[in-house]
Amino acid sequence: MTEPKKKLRTIDAPFVALGPSGVAIRDRLKHLTPEDEKVLRLIGEHLGHLASRDLAACCQDAGDHSTERWAARKRDLTAESSSRWAGAITKATHDQWALSRRCQLAHIQGLEADVRTLMHRLSLPLGEKGTKRAAGGYRSKGEWFQKTRRLAILEHRLDVARADWEAGVVHVVRGGRRLLNTRRNLAKAQLTEAQWRERWEAERWFLQADGESGKRYGNETIRVTPDGEVSIKLPAPLANLANSKHGRYVLASRVAFAHRGQEWADRIEGNRAVAYCIHYDVERGRWYLTASWQRPVVQTIGLESARAAGMIGVDTNADHFAAYRLDPHGNPVGDPHRFFYDLSGSAGHRDAQIRHAITRVLHWAKRCGVAAIGIEDLDFTAEKTREKHGRRKRFRQLISGIPTGKLKARLVSMAAEMGLSIVAVDPAYTSMWGNEHWRKPMQTPRRKMSRHDAAGIAIGRRALGHSIRRRTAPPHDDQSDRRGHRTVQADRGAREREGTRPPVTDRAHDARARAGTQQGTRGTSASKTVRDARSAGQWVQDSLLHTD
């Protein structure tokens, strides 16, 4: 008996991704005087202490986050700062607590998935092979025993996480848990205790203020004028440091936002809300000012409009983007393009590499004249688990190296600024089917096709609404249509469709007739008697060829 074919999962329909809902720009605070830096440090330390105290109170409240409790915490902070600073601190605390709760729920779901995987693999016989959907059994008794101990550890962690979730307990570290753990490994991090202490304190400072619509220049706490003057409303205990009226301190530095500067100037001149954050980079010894604001969700074009001028299909890989241009009918145009990036080094270097690669993709798309870029809606959260791919360490590292999160955030915002839309498609089978149907046909002596280039074609065709397969499937052996209409073929009721193919005998007769017409002569055909004799197995002398 033949094995039944594997059932393919349902392919989700492509959709146009929504544009960005916020904007953030940054500029360096240059030419600060020693007095300016001293005041910034004092403000950051004082407000950072208040923020730490408010976060501790918020965590102690557990699930009691009512409006009355929020107002009480704000009143306690107002006496030691100001009403606006207290509002900014309590809002930042609530956002941090809510983020911790979401991360806690994601951690519980990840532990549950790991426990299910371990229990499934432990229930299988030793050495049983797995499938693409589920892992197989373990290879030896020793590995099986170690995984039973691993299961007990994960179940204990799951019980603790569930108890914390039900009690509303979260574990938050102001300044970052990674930096806190670095304190125990200073030699490995190549830091001294004084250098670590400076970074730790700078990360715990609080120098950010939310915008206020209708107020002067959109922010009363940290105010930036159109000519770049920066002034800060001092907390009550530091009011003696003011160098301007109404308890404000004016910095000697001037800011000028080169990127989206006109948009920022239009907002502050209209007294619309703009949030500001002052940050100190310890490694470089520089101060930065970041301005951010919300804006209505960008109205994206319809899917049909995005497909009208063709599509750029982009396959995301660990070290490059493989892109291919397709016309509106799904036909590849030109040669494949590859945009490489290097994700080694620091976080800033990796982010710069991603931005540079995306910029090159967008500029090429604008030159091609397309209105949209098709890309896979990737999420490898479930594919990076240690329990599912424990022995495939290089595969897990490869999946972890693909910048899915940064790519989504950067690509959507940068494409919106250039007037391009992003069409997200289901990533199922794009690499496999692209390699099967497009890699070999597109290969030429001067064009080298990789499986990633073929995947780019498959992604683009799916974004355009076409099937990935190149040609119509061959008919059944019995030449019957009872199993349904053939794939990639016009329906019976479609106008201007390809007609029924004529029989083989008619095609052969037409070919002989065309050949005879071109030669200008035609030989006499054998008589019916000669044909009958030949079919009976008798030898018959051919007649002589007569020509006019």
Secondary structure by P-SEA (a helix, b strand, c coil): cccccccccbbbbbbbbbcccbbbbbbbbccccaaaaaaaaaaaaaaaaaaaaaaaaaaaacccccaaaaaaaaaaacccccaaaaaaaaaaaaaaaaaaaaaaaaaaaaaaaaaaaaaaaaaccccccccccbbbbbccaaaaaaaaaaaaaaaaaaaaaaaaaaabbbbbbcccaaaaaaccccccccccaaaaaaaaaaaabbbbbbbbcccccccccccccccbbbbbbcccccccccccccbbbbbcbbbbbccaaaaaaaaaaaccbbbbbbbbbccccbbbbbbbbccccccccccccccccbbbbbbbcccbbbbbbbccccccccbbbbbbbbccccaaaaaaaaaaaaaaaaaaaaaacccbbbbbbccccccccccccccaaaaaaaaaacaaaaaaaaaaaaaaaacbbbbbccccaaaaaaaaccccccccccccccaaaaaaaaaaaaaacccccccccccccccccccccccccccccccccccccccaaaaaaaaaaaaaaaaccccccccaaaaaaaaabbbbbbcccccc
